[in-house]
Amino acid sequence: MKCIVIGGGMLGAATTYSLALAGADVTVIDAAHPGKATLAGAGIICPWATVRDQPEFYRLYAAGGAYYRRLIAELEAAGCSDTGYRQVGALIMGRDADALESARARLALRLPDAPEAGVLSEKTAAEAQALFPALGPDRPALHLSGGGRVEAATLCAALLARAADLGARRVTGTAGLTLDDAGRPQVTLEGATLPADRVIVAGGAWANEMLAPLGLAQQVRPQKGQIVHLRLAQDVTDWPVILPGTGYYMLTFADRRVVIGATREDDAGFDQRVTAAGNLEVLQAGLEFAPGLAGAEHIRTKVGTRPFTDGMVPMLGAVPGSQGLLIGNGLGAWGLTAGPLGGRLLAQAALGMATDLDLAAYAPTGL
Ligand SMILES: Cc1cc2nc3c(=O)[nH]c(=O)nc-3n(C[C@H](O)[C@H](O)[C@H](O)COP(=O)(O)OP(=O)(O)OC[C@H]3O[C@@H](n4cnc5c(N)ncnc54)[C@H](O)[C@@H]3O)c2cc1C
């Protein structure tokens, strides 16, 4: 079956990989818009600690976390030497003792259904600081051993490289989309029409530009995120992810980088500027929890545009009334976690296979 994936972020790359793995003839087209969310995303993979418990959201998010292990093993078995993923554990905190107790109660409910989340243990403030030395001295925490991090650009590249090995084609450019009278999607690229049996639109926050002319507008709205990268002098490779319970977070990478995220700006549209207020907000939030970062070198602030739906429930699946058009979108602030599984689900739906999760709750609106 001939498939075209529009968008090469985490969701589009994972869809391309899963389609190629299933034997489909697949082409992925990516415009690489500035602000592509995947390239700015922090990379925390620890869905079990989220404060949000809306069932449709949590089901996909947690399943996305569980799928990581399988995906990484699959890529490694295929010869990939760097997937960008590392299980480093997570320290979950609260603003106060009550907030920490709520986190403990939430995890107690969720962990029996999530063996991938690993082992939960209590850490005194001193023990937490031993694991993440930049933390303040008064931050007791819960430690979840299954928490991890991913360098999203590396994982995306690995997915696309494996897909290419399996025969997928990759094109850079801005695709156009129309529907014929029968509801069949047609993709155009630089004046040419590309034939396809299935078209999967994974265009992130920019998808409305393609969907609006089809009467499918306003399904996705952009949320700007500014995220700060610092460098420390010491090795931080195995420091855990920090989830302070404030909406902000910290994580580290092997090149002595500490990442603090992030702003959530709903009214900034597609603005890609690093602002003074954005930097200040994120640095203040980070240094409040980790004063040991005060002397770190500021190496960059990245900006990304998260794709949100109004109800915050992702869209994954076929557009009702169309013949072969599917949409994957709205993965908001959790798409590096849910994106790989989301791509697998989209590929299964596109190929008419049974899906690992029931997609009814994620159906896009129809024509
Ligand atoms: C600051 C920040 C921190 C984050 N941290 C985390 C985190 O820690 N954990 C987590 O799980 N998630 C996180 N996220 C969320 C995650 O990054 C996103 O949900 C995810 O990357 C969305 O992937 P996507 O493929 O849907 O969209 P994108 O990565 O935005 O990719 C969409 C692609 O579609 C292309 N496109 C659009 N229109 C066209 C067209 N007409 N033709 C061709 N190509 C087109 C664009 O150019 C773009 O490359 C974070 C996001 C941000 C911004």
The ligand as a Tripos MOL2 file, in Angstrom:
@<TRIPOS>MOLECULE
LIG
   53    58     1     0     0
SMALL
NO_CHARGES

@<TRIPOS>ATOM
      1 C1          9.6640   23.1900   25.2010 C.3       1 LIG1
      2 C2          9.0400   21.8440   24.9820 C.ar      1 LIG1
      3 C3          9.3100   20.8170   25.8800 C.ar      1 LIG1
      4 C4          8.7280   19.5500   25.6900 C.ar      1 LIG1
      5 N1          9.0710   18.5440   26.5310 N.ar      1 LIG1
      6 C5          8.5360   17.3100   26.3600 C.ar      1 LIG1
      7 C6          8.9130   16.2410   27.2120 C.ar      1 LIG1
      8 O1          9.7610   16.3910   28.0860 O.2       1 LIG1
      9 N2          8.3260   15.0300   27.0440 N.ar      1 LIG1
     10 C7          7.3890   14.8170   26.0750 C.ar      1 LIG1
     11 O2          6.8880   13.7090   25.9910 O.2       1 LIG1
     12 N3          7.0470   15.7990   25.2110 N.ar      1 LIG1
     13 C8          7.5760   17.0350   25.3360 C.ar      1 LIG1
     14 N4          7.2390   18.0640   24.5040 N.ar      1 LIG1
     15 C9          6.1850   17.8500   23.5030 C.3       1 LIG1
     16 C10         6.7070   17.2600   22.2120 C.3       1 LIG1
     17 O3          7.9010   17.8930   21.8220 O.3       1 LIG1
     18 C11         5.6350   17.4100   21.1120 C.3       1 LIG1
     19 O4          4.3830   16.9720   21.5570 O.3       1 LIG1
     20 C12         6.0320   16.5700   19.8990 C.3       1 LIG1
     21 O5          7.3320   16.8760   19.4920 O.3       1 LIG1
     22 C13         5.0570   16.8070   18.7600 C.3       1 LIG1
     23 O6          5.5320   16.0810   17.6420 O.3       1 LIG1
     24 P1          4.8360   16.2350   16.2510 P.3       1 LIG1
     25 O7          5.5290   15.2980   15.3240 O.co2     1 LIG1
     26 O8          3.3470   16.1200   16.3900 O.co2     1 LIG1
     27 O9          5.0860   17.7670   15.8230 O.3       1 LIG1
     28 P2          6.4310   18.5090   15.3870 P.3       1 LIG1
     29 O10         7.6140   17.9740   16.0470 O.co2     1 LIG1
     30 O11         6.1700   19.9690   15.5150 O.co2     1 LIG1
     31 O12         6.5750   18.1230   13.8500 O.3       1 LIG1
     32 C14         5.6360   18.5410   12.8970 C.3       1 LIG1
     33 C15         6.3540   18.5930   11.5730 C.3       1 LIG1
     34 O13         5.3840   18.7280   10.5210 O.3       1 LIG1
     35 C16         5.9680   19.5440    9.5210 C.3       1 LIG1
     36 N5          4.9230   20.0850    8.6560 N.ar      1 LIG1
     37 C17         3.8740   20.8690    8.9860 C.ar      1 LIG1
     38 N6          3.1710   21.1790    7.8850 N.ar      1 LIG1
     39 C18         3.7930   20.5780    6.8220 C.ar      1 LIG1
     40 C19         3.5460   20.5280    5.4280 C.ar      1 LIG1
     41 N7          2.5080   21.1710    4.8640 N.pl3     1 LIG1
     42 N8          4.3880   19.8080    4.6530 N.ar      1 LIG1
     43 C20         5.4360   19.1450    5.2000 C.ar      1 LIG1
     44 N9          5.7200   19.1670    6.5280 N.ar      1 LIG1
     45 C21         4.9050   19.8720    7.3230 C.ar      1 LIG1
     46 C22         6.6650   20.6360   10.3330 C.3       1 LIG1
     47 O14         7.6040   21.3230    9.5360 O.3       1 LIG1
     48 C23         7.2920   19.8010   11.4440 C.3       1 LIG1
     49 O15         8.5890   19.3810   11.0690 O.3       1 LIG1
     50 C24         7.8340   19.3330   24.6160 C.ar      1 LIG1
     51 C25         7.5860   20.3560   23.7080 C.ar      1 LIG1
     52 C26         8.1990   21.6100   23.8790 C.ar      1 LIG1
     53 C27         7.9620   22.6860   22.8700 C.3       1 LIG1
@<TRIPOS>BOND
     1     1     2 1
     2     2     3 ar
     3     2    52 ar
     4     3     4 ar
     5     4     5 ar
     6     4    50 ar
     7     5     6 ar
     8     6     7 ar
     9     6    13 1
    10     7     8 2
    11     7     9 ar
    12     9    10 ar
    13    10    11 2
    14    10    12 ar
    15    12    13 ar
    16    13    14 ar
    17    14    15 1
    18    14    50 ar
    19    15    16 1
    20    16    17 1
    21    16    18 1
    22    18    19 1
    23    18    20 1
    24    20    21 1
    25    20    22 1
    26    22    23 1
    27    23    24 1
    28    24    25 2
    29    24    26 1
    30    24    27 1
    31    27    28 1
    32    28    29 2
    33    28    30 1
    34    28    31 1
    35    31    32 1
    36    32    33 1
    37    33    34 1
    38    33    48 1
    39    34    35 1
    40    35    36 1
    41    35    46 1
    42    36    37 ar
    43    36    45 ar
    44    37    38 ar
    45    38    39 ar
    46    39    40 ar
    47    39    45 ar
    48    40    41 1
    49    40    42 ar
    50    42    43 ar
    51    43    44 ar
    52    44    45 ar
    53    46    47 1
    54    46    48 1
    55    48    49 1
    56    50    51 ar
    57    51    52 ar
    58    52    53 1
@<TRIPOS>SUBSTRUCTURE
     1 LIG1         1 GROUP 0 **** ****
